Amino acid sequence: MGIVAVLWEKWVEFRRDFYKITLAAMIAPLMYLIVFGMGIQTMSHGQPYLNFLIPGVVALSTMNGSFSSIAQSLNVQRLYEKAFDQVMVSPTPLWQFIAGQIIAGSLRGLFSGGVILVLTLPIAKDLIFNGWSFLIMFLNGAVFGALGVVVSFIAKNHADVPRFSNYFIMPMSYLCNTFFSNAKMPHGVREFVGILPLSQASGMIRAIATHEPVMWSGIGILLAYLVVLSGIAMIFIYKKKNL
């Protein structure tokens, strides 16, 4: 019931701010598509560049939507509203609170990616997005939702969340196989960037969309990230409980 309670809270918040959330999910990805996709008329891997760009922007949207929705709100709740104190003394198991936050983040990321899919339907007729695509989007959102939980514990003040985003989320946005292939990166850098979760998600979604062989090991890598980050979040919250 703890998971349901968290999801209900997020649903009420989502329903209240639906238009704001939807507009926020549209603006940046649309700018990427217009500037990079329509402004740069080129080919990539023998296909129109938009066929390469759209799956990357979808994966990017799931990352941004899930991370920002969890890291910022949870950080405010912890530092200013002192909501964690109520969670600590409530009968709700703490693992259910963490799980609810991660699932809520993944659903928000899935919504953000879905918005982009709807917007690009007229120009993405040759691309395929199936159940596997949505599963990868969900897992990618769960990974960054878990990262958002961890960051909300690490942050000493509200300004720390945007700083973390600038240091880690923004570089991944541009380097992780979203706007250009990481195949031409220098040796060492290419392998490091390739193992990051956004690289795995965008690569698999793009492979499905463009009828190319899919590296299904990426699902295992995303699950590994999810387990590790969820474990770190559990350690933080149980450590706070025992202070």
Disulfide bonds with the S-S distance in Angstrom:
none
